Amino acid sequence: MAMTPDEILRALAALEAAWNHDDRALAALAQRGRDEPALPALVADYGNLTLRALLTLAFGGDGELSPQELEAQLQADVTARMCTSLGRTLTTWAAAAPDEASGDIARAVLDAILNFTAGPVEDNVLPLLTALRATALDGD
């Protein structure tokens, strides 16, 4: 699923609100228009897409692999398979989750991203979210 820059920014705001345990911000972010996705699904989709992007960078970021070769490498690696499974689990959980579960889903997404990047060090979270937000705003 492709996400719009606005959806990415909303998901990132939810990640930050969840990190800060700001239930009021999460409740505000859960408000949506008729055609907008529910916050739990949006956050899970963002997590799934980000995990996939991180796997692509880790296993084929040099661009020398064809999509088929990259997929074969991802299928052969247990870590990549576990990340793929986690992404599917998040989206399945979020599909039926109430808005109140947004914080739990967001913290699970953050945990997965942090474990793939710098590790779950508290000082890394806000700079990471800032970098992800800047990437979304640049359209990269």
Summary of the structure (lengths in Angstrom):
residues: 140
radius of gyration: 15.0
end to end distance: 16.1
largest distance: 45.8
contacts: 415
relative contact order: 0.17
helix: 77%
strand: 0%
